[in-house]
Amino acid sequence: MDNVKGNQPDPLDETKQFQSRSVQRASVYICYAPEDEDAAGRFCRAFESRGTPCWFSARDLTPAMAWPQCIVEAIESSKFFVLLLTESASNSRDIVPEIVEAVGSGRSIVALQAVERVFSPELEALLTSAHVIEATYDISDHDIDSAWMKIVEIEANSTWDNDALDPTASGDPVSPTAARSFLIQFDCLRGSISGKTSCQLAVGDKLVFGRGSEADVYVDDDRASRQHAGLVLEHDPRLGLELRLIDLMSRNGTWVRYRREDDADISKFLEHSQTAITNGAIIRIGSTDIRVTAVPIPTNVVKVGS
């Protein structure tokens, strides 16, 4: 806070810089030993390239921040706590207090275990409720992808309502105060796609399917247009969040199929038009079928640090 006398910054207020960012949020707190900074950096870059902000201490912790106060705030402001459980981490004195804070704050803990066995009884006890993923000793890109998919799975099991995106379904839609973005995953059921197979889509963003080099999801199909169809996340004042599929003036149109429990398949043909779609909907572009998994993220996250 400012010193009342002379309105000068208080030199003893070491947490001022961090606390001034208290409205900002990271989705994932990365816990790691100093020796594993390179792996943690790769993890951070991989997640943030998909639109998921991380708290990465090597980047976000500055000398102006009081430790451990800023660590506590960073853990509390993140939804997920990811532990890179290497040999160095299992022998670090700083790791256990961070996990204790995460457990006490009710964070979802995902541990990439790169050691054959955890020898610390205290650490092992803290991880009994964690989602543990076996990893290679150097935390490979495949391990990082596994952590991403685990977080998508946790979100799907804890917050997803199958009817949340369907404006005709009973029940309340996703509240705009409860979610501002979605984790999106694409699974190709028939045909071939490349490019983005998962991403975070915020309100107002658009993701394009097509055969052109500018498409976010490349569809290897002769019947696909260069910019064939798009997904957008919109906020409707009455309905809340809607994930919409738009046919982008494609040559052959776009099909979408979805099914609600106890209902028959519902199919729509889009020709220069759009429709709201639900979790699990299947998009057909030419002869290519793509299933969309959409998980609402219940907090509005903003990148922490610079």
URVEN-V539991 format. One record per residue. N is the residue number from 1. SS is DSSP state (helix for helix, strand for strand, loop for the rest). PSI is psi in whole degrees, 0 to 359 (NA if undefined). Layout:
[[N SS PSI] [N SS PSI]]
This chain:
[[1 loop 164] [2 strand 145] [3 loop 127] [4 loop 321] [5 loop 110] [6 loop 355] [7 loop 41] [8 loop 150] [9 strand 141] [10 loop 116] [11 loop 343] [12 loop 351] [13 loop 77] [14 loop 343] [15 loop 3] [16 helix 314] [17 helix 316] [18 helix 315] [19 helix 335] [20 loop 346] [21 loop 19] [22 loop 337] [23 loop 350] [24 loop 155] [25 strand 141] [26 loop 147] [27 loop 324] [28 strand 128] [29 strand 127] [30 strand 118] [31 strand 126] [32 loop 161] [33 loop 152] [34 helix 327] [35 helix 342] [36 helix 24] [37 helix 323] [38 helix 314] [39 helix 319] [40 helix 322] [41 helix 319] [42 helix 320] [43 helix 313] [44 helix 313] [45 helix 321] [46 helix 317] [47 helix 318] [48 helix 335] [49 helix 340] [50 loop 9] [51 loop 13] [52 loop 105] [53 loop 145] [54 strand 154] [55 strand 112] [56 loop 106] [57 helix 326] [58 helix 335] [59 helix 319] [60 helix 343] [61 loop 123] [62 loop 162] [63 loop 338] [64 loop 350] [65 loop 137] [66 loop 123] [67 loop 135] [68 loop 7] [69 helix 315] [70 helix 327] [71 helix 316] [72 helix 313] [73 helix 322] [74 helix 319] [75 helix 316] [76 helix 331] [77 helix 354] [78 loop 147] [79 loop 322] [80 strand 147] [81 strand 114] [82 strand 124] [83 strand 125] [84 strand 94] [85 strand 81] [86 loop 180] [87 helix 321] [88 helix 318] [89 helix 321] [90 helix 340] [91 loop 3] [92 loop 137] [93 helix 341] [94 helix 342] [95 helix 314] [96 helix 314] [97 helix 325] [98 helix 319] [99 helix 320] [100 helix 316] [101 helix 319] [102 helix 317] [103 helix 315] [104 helix 331] [105 loop 358] [106 loop 24] [107 loop 150] [108 strand 123] [109 strand 126] [110 strand 122] [111 strand 122] [112 strand 101] [113 strand 107] [114 loop 16] [115 loop 150] [116 loop 325] [117 loop 142] [118 loop 114] [119 loop 342] [120 loop 115] [121 helix 323] [122 helix 315] [123 helix 318] [124 helix 320] [125 helix 321] [126 helix 334] [127 loop 9] [128 loop 329] [129 loop 6] [130 loop 158] [131 strand 105] [132 strand 129] [133 strand 124] [134 strand 132] [135 loop 162] [136 loop 163] [137 loop 333] [138 loop 10] [139 loop 88] [140 loop 170] [141 helix 326] [142 helix 320] [143 helix 319] [144 helix 319] [145 helix 323] [146 helix 322] [147 helix 318] [148 helix 313] [149 helix 327] [150 helix 319] [151 helix 320] [152 helix 318] [153 helix 317] [154 helix 316] [155 helix 318] [156 helix 320] [157 helix 336] [158 helix 332] [159 helix 349] [160 loop 133] [161 loop 119] [162 loop 332] [163 loop 5] [164 loop 326] [165 loop 355] [166 loop 110] [167 loop 344] [168 loop 353] [169 loop 157] [170 loop 160] [171 loop 171] [172 loop 141] [173 loop 171] [174 loop 127] [175 loop 138] [176 loop 339] [177 loop 344] [178 loop 343] [179 loop 141] [180 loop 354] [181 strand 167] [182 strand 144] [183 strand 125] [184 strand 133] [185 strand 141] [186 strand 128] [187 strand 123] [188 strand 113] [189 strand 332] [190 strand 136] [191 loop 205] [192 loop 134] [193 strand 160] [194 strand 182] [195 strand 221] [196 loop 122] [197 loop 355] [198 strand 151] [199 strand 172] [200 strand 124] [201 strand 120] [202 strand 165] [203 loop 128] [204 loop 344] [205 loop 156] [206 strand 136] [207 strand 130] [208 strand 133] [209 strand 141] [210 strand 182] [211 loop 358] [212 loop 159] [213 loop 339] [214 loop 353] [215 loop 143] [216 loop 320] [217 strand 110] [218 strand 124] [219 strand 112] [220 loop 78] [221 loop 125] [222 loop 337] [223 loop 3] [224 loop 142] [225 loop 166] [226 loop 316] [227 loop 96] [228 loop 308] [229 strand 161] [230 strand 153] [231 strand 133] [232 strand 149] [233 strand 120] [234 strand 154] [235 strand 115] [236 strand 128] [237 loop 331] [238 loop 321] [239 loop 348] [240 strand 221] [241 strand 141] [242 strand 130] [243 strand 120] [244 strand 140] [245 strand 129] [246 strand 128] [247 strand 121] [248 loop 58] [249 loop 39] [250 loop 162] [251 loop 323] [252 loop 6] [253 loop 173] [254 strand 132] [255 strand 147] [256 strand 137] [257 strand 136] [258 strand 167] [259 loop 130] [260 loop 156] [261 loop 134] [262 loop 10] [263 loop 156] [264 loop 166] [265 loop 140] [266 strand 117] [267 strand 144] [268 strand 143] [269 strand 123] [270 strand 122] [271 loop 100] [272 loop 35] [273 loop 185] [274 strand 163] [275 strand 153] [276 strand 142] [277 loop 161] [278 loop 167] [279 loop 133] [280 loop 0] [281 loop 149] [282 strand 123] [283 strand 131] [284 strand 122] [285 strand 110] [286 loop 243] [287 loop 15] [288 strand 126] [289 strand 128] [290 strand 121] [291 strand 136] [292 strand 121] [293 strand 123] [294 strand 123] [295 strand 120] [296 strand 137] [297 strand 117] [298 loop 3] [299 loop 151] [300 loop 106] [301 loop 142] [302 strand 141] [303 loop 132] [304 loop 137] [305 loop 180] [306 loop NA]]
